[in-house]
């Protein structure tokens, strides 16, 4: 790839060279204010292939993440590794004074997610989560109305489906490794809908009651789930996800006393949105997707300006707390109070 950089480019190291990591790497190669200077992956073939595509010399290709951090002069790291590695890799970067862009989820336990958030908020480094709906104009439409506006949602539904059937049949993908994955479809994919609802509404979840269909006897790898979330203002949310259907579909519908915002998605196409007024009439506002930022651009802008990134460590913590409360409920605990499960989260949703 052709590198485009300026004299004061932000030097980025990338760990995790699967399809998502390579897509992130291309952004840091092409953007004029960044330079991808090193990559790391445990797969020798993946490291070689991605290194060649991204134009990284062999001397800057590392099999060990820590060696990359210590062996290359960096300003920031992008983390696109399996979930169970995010906690240690994020803290290792912060320990070295680096900015961090980490893919979701932030961690595989609420305690670890809280620790990262505490460390991030005590630091002057940017820690951004890879929740791309925070960069989508349709989701901004909903956030402007509720989390940043003066209305209160009363009823919320969310659904996300995905085809993971082969993973459950073979159980040989990293997503089916408890230490690397930390959970099943809900933690890996459904978290997008939970995060989107929390981010767009600004609501405080208080209780969770979930039915979770687990694939394994240890109740780690969920296949699908149905979750009722109660909020402090009296609103109720219903979130469903499935990893054993043939197509990817996404629907997030949010109502208040004056109407609704409907957010829709098909496969990996752009998520779109429209509104419904108090009389039930649909309106389709113009949403300028041409000005949408990429994750790389948003991350670099936050570093350069000192502004809060679009998706923060606290956003990641909130989504993880609701997700893990759903797992606890689905394993037999029934309706659970989030603050009873995680008393150290007091004030996190304020």
C-alpha positions in Angstrom: 0.0 0.0 0.0 1.1 3.6 -0.6 1.9 5.4 2.6 0.5 8.9 3.1 2.0 10.8 6.0 3.1 14.2 7.3 6.3 15.1 9.2 4.4 15.1 12.5 2.4 12.0 11.8 1.1 9.9 14.7 3.1 6.7 14.9 0.7 3.7 15.3 1.4 0.1 16.1 -1.2 -2.5 15.3 -1.8 -5.8 17.1 -4.2 -8.4 15.7 -4.0 -9.0 11.9 -7.3 -10.7 11.1 -9.7 -9.1 8.6 -10.7 -6.4 11.1 -7.1 -5.5 12.1 -6.0 -5.3 8.5 -8.9 -2.9 7.7 -7.8 -0.7 10.6 -4.2 -0.9 9.4 -5.2 0.3 5.9 -6.7 3.4 7.5 -3.5 4.3 9.3 -1.5 3.7 6.2 -3.7 5.9 4.0 -4.5 8.8 6.4 -2.0 11.7 6.1 -1.7 12.4 9.8 -0.7 8.9 10.8 2.0 6.4 10.1 1.6 2.6 10.6 5.1 1.8 11.8 4.8 -1.7 13.3 2.5 -4.7 13.4 2.1 -7.8 15.7 0.4 -11.1 15.5 1.0 -14.6 16.8 0.3 -16.1 13.3 3.5 -16.1 11.3 1.7 -16.4 8.0 -0.8 -13.7 8.9 2.1 -11.4 10.1 3.9 -11.9 6.8 0.9 -11.4 4.6 -0.4 -8.3 6.4 3.1 -6.9 6.7 3.6 -7.1 3.0 0.2 -5.6 2.2 0.6 -2.8 4.7 4.2 -2.0 3.7 5.7 -2.9 7.0 9.4 -4.0 6.9 10.2 -7.3 8.4 12.2 -5.6 11.2 8.9 -4.0 12.4 6.8 -7.2 12.3 6.6 -8.7 15.8 5.3 -12.1 17.0 5.0 -10.7 20.5 3.0 -7.6 21.4 5.2 -6.6 24.2 8.3 -6.7 22.0 6.5 -4.3 19.5 5.7 -1.9 22.3 9.3 -1.9 23.5 11.0 -2.2 20.2 9.4 0.6 18.2 8.9 4.3 18.9 5.1 4.6 19.1 2.5 7.2 19.9 -0.5 5.0 19.8 -1.7 1.4 19.4 -4.7 -0.2 17.7 -5.9 -3.5 19.2 -7.9 -5.9 17.1 -7.2 -9.1 18.9 -9.6 -11.6 20.5 -11.6 -10.3 23.4 -9.7 -12.0 26.2 -6.5 -10.1 25.3 -8.0 -6.6 25.4 -7.5 -6.0 29.1 -3.8 -6.8 29.3 -3.0 -5.2 26.0 -4.8 -2.0 26.7 -3.1 -1.6 30.1 0.3 -2.5 28.7 -0.1 0.4 26.2 -1.3 2.8 28.9 1.7 1.8 31.1 3.9 3.0 28.3 2.0 6.3 27.8 0.4 5.4 24.5 -3.0 6.3 23.1 -5.3 3.2 22.5 -7.9 2.3 20.0 -9.4 -1.0 21.2 -12.0 -3.1 19.4 -15.1 -4.1 21.4 -15.7 -5.5 24.0 -13.4 -3.5 26.3 -12.9 -6.7 28.4 -14.4 -10.0 29.3 -15.4 -9.1 32.9 -17.0 -6.1 34.5 -14.1 -5.9 37.0 -11.5 -5.6 34.2 -13.7 -3.2 32.2 -14.0 -1.0 35.3 -10.2 -1.1 35.9 -9.5 0.0 32.3 -12.0 2.8 32.6 -10.5 4.0 35.9 -7.0 4.0 34.4 -8.2 5.7 31.2 -10.0 8.4 33.0 -7.1 9.1 35.3 -4.8 9.4 32.2 -4.3 12.1 29.6 -4.2 9.4 26.9 -7.0 8.8 24.5 -8.7 5.4 25.0 -11.3 4.8 22.3 -13.5 1.7 21.8 -14.4 0.4 18.3 -18.2 0.9 18.5 -18.8 2.1 15.0 -22.4 3.1 15.5 -21.0 6.1 17.4 -19.8 7.3 14.0 -23.1 6.8 12.2 -25.4 9.7 11.4 -28.6 7.7 12.0 -27.5 6.8 15.5 -26.4 10.5 16.0 -30.0 11.4 15.2 -31.3 9.3 18.1 -28.6 10.5 20.5 -29.3 14.2 19.7 -33.0 13.6 20.6 -32.4 11.8 23.9 -28.9 11.5 25.4 -28.1 15.1 24.3 -31.7 16.4 24.1 -34.6 17.0 26.5 -36.8 14.0 25.7 -37.1 10.7 27.6 -37.5 7.3 25.9 -40.4 5.2 27.1 -40.0 1.9 25.2 -37.0 0.5 23.4 -36.4 -2.6 21.3 -33.3 -3.9 19.8 -32.4 -7.0 17.6 -29.3 -8.2 16.0 -28.9 -11.5 14.1 -25.9 -13.1 12.6 -24.7 -16.5 11.2 -22.3 -18.2 13.6 -23.7 -21.7 12.9 -20.4 -23.0 11.7 -18.6 -21.9 14.8 -21.0 -23.8 17.0 -20.8 -26.9 14.8 -17.0 -27.1 14.8 -16.1 -25.3 18.0 -12.6 -24.7 16.6 -12.6 -20.9 16.1 -11.1 -18.5 18.7 -14.7 -17.3 19.4 -15.3 -20.7 20.9 -12.2 -20.6 23.2 -13.4 -19.4 26.7 -10.1 -17.6 27.5 -10.0 -15.8 24.2 -13.7 -15.1 23.7 -15.2 -14.8 27.2 -18.7 -15.4 25.9 -20.8 -16.2 22.9 -22.8 -14.2 20.4 -24.1 -11.7 22.9 -20.7 -10.5 24.1 -19.2 -10.6 20.7 -22.0 -9.2 18.6 -25.1 -8.4 20.6 -23.0 -5.9 22.6 -23.4 -3.5 19.6 -27.1 -3.2 20.2 -26.8 -2.9 24.0 -24.1 -0.2 23.6 -26.2 1.6 21.0 -29.2 1.8 23.2 -27.3 3.1 26.2 -25.4 5.6 24.1 -28.3 7.0 22.2 -30.7 7.2 25.2 -28.4 8.1 28.1 -30.7 6.0 30.3 -29.6 4.3 33.5 -30.2 0.5 33.5 -31.2 -0.8 36.9 -32.4 -4.4 36.4 -31.9 -7.2 33.8 -34.0 -10.3 33.3 -32.7 -12.6 30.5 -33.3 -15.9 28.9 -30.1 -17.2 27.4 -29.8 -20.2 25.1 -26.3 -21.6 25.9 -24.5 -24.1 23.6 -22.3 -25.7 26.2 -22.8 -27.2 29.6 -20.5 -24.6 31.3 -22.9 -21.9 30.0 -20.3 -19.7 28.4 -21.1 -19.8 24.7 -24.6 -18.4 24.1 -26.3 -18.9 20.8 -29.2 -16.5 21.3 -30.8 -14.5 24.0 -33.8 -12.4 24.9 -33.2 -9.7 27.5 -35.5 -7.3 29.4 -33.7 -4.2 30.7 -35.5 -1.9 33.2 -34.3 1.7 33.4 -34.4 4.2 36.2 -37.0 6.5 34.5 -39.5 3.6 34.2 -38.7 2.8 30.5 -38.4 -0.8 29.4 -36.0 -2.2 26.8 -36.3 -5.5 25.0 -33.0 -6.8 23.4 -32.8 -10.0 21.4 -29.9 -11.5 19.5 -29.2 -14.7 17.6 -26.1 -16.2 16.1 -27.9 -19.2 14.5 -29.8 -17.7 11.7 -28.9 -17.2 8.0 -28.7 -13.4 7.7 -27.4 -10.4 9.4 -30.2 -8.0 10.4 -30.2 -5.1 12.9 -33.2 -3.2 14.3 -33.2 -0.6 17.1 -36.5 1.1 17.7 -36.8 3.9 20.3 -40.1 5.5 21.4 -41.0 8.5 23.5 -44.3 10.4 24.0 -43.7 12.4 20.7 -42.9 9.5 18.4 -39.9 7.3 17.6 -36.6 6.9 15.8 -36.1 3.6 13.9 -32.6 2.4 13.1 -32.2 -0.4 10.6 -29.4 -2.4 9.1 -28.9 -5.2 6.6 -25.7 -7.4 6.4 -22.7 -5.0 6.5 -24.4 -2.1 4.7 -24.6 1.3 6.2 -27.1 1.5 9.1 -29.9 4.0 8.3 -32.7 5.7 10.2 -36.0 7.5 10.1 -38.4 9.1 12.5 -42.1 8.6 13.3 -44.1 11.6 14.7 -46.8 11.6 17.3 -49.5 10.9 14.7 -47.6 7.9 13.3 -46.3 9.5 10.1 -42.9 8.4 9.0 -40.2 11.1 8.1 -36.9 10.3 6.4 -34.5 13.1 7.2 -31.4 13.7 5.1 -28.4 12.1 6.8 -25.0 12.9 5.3 -23.1 9.7 5.3 -20.4 11.2 3.2 -19.0 13.1 6.2 -19.0 10.0 8.4 -15.6 9.6 10.1 -13.7 6.3 10.0 -12.5 4.8 13.3 -9.0 5.7 12.4 -9.9 9.3 11.6 -11.9 9.7 14.8 -9.1 8.3 16.9 -6.5 10.5 15.4 -8.7 13.6 15.7 -9.2 12.9 19.4 -5.4 12.6 19.9 -4.7 15.8 18.0 -7.5 17.9 19.6 -7.6 16.5 23.1 -11.4 15.9 22.6 -13.2 12.9 24.0 -13.3 10.1 21.5 -16.7 9.1 20.0 -16.7 5.8 22.0 -15.0 5.9 25.4 -13.8 3.4 27.9 -16.9 4.2 30.0 -19.2 3.4 27.1 -17.4 0.0 26.9 -17.8 -0.5 30.6 -21.6 0.3 30.5 -22.2 -2.2 27.7 -20.1 -4.9 29.4 -22.0 -4.4 32.7 -25.4 -5.0 31.1 -24.1 -7.8 29.0 -22.6 -9.7 31.9 -25.7 -9.0 34.1 -27.7 -10.7 31.3 -25.4 -13.7 31.4 -25.8 -14.0 35.2 -29.6 -13.7 34.9 -29.6 -16.3 32.1 -27.6 -18.8 34.1 -30.4 -19.0 36.6 -30.3 -15.9 38.7 -33.5 -14.5 37.2 -34.2 -10.8 37.5 -31.0 -9.1 38.8 -30.1 -5.6 40.0 -27.0 -4.3 38.3 -25.8 -2.5 41.4 -26.2 -5.6 43.5 -24.0 -7.6 41.1 -21.5 -4.8 40.7 -21.6 -2.4 43.6 -18.4 -0.7 42.5 -20.3 0.7 39.5 -22.2 3.2 41.6 -22.4 6.4 39.6 -21.0 5.0 36.3 -24.3 5.5 34.5 -24.8 9.1 35.8 
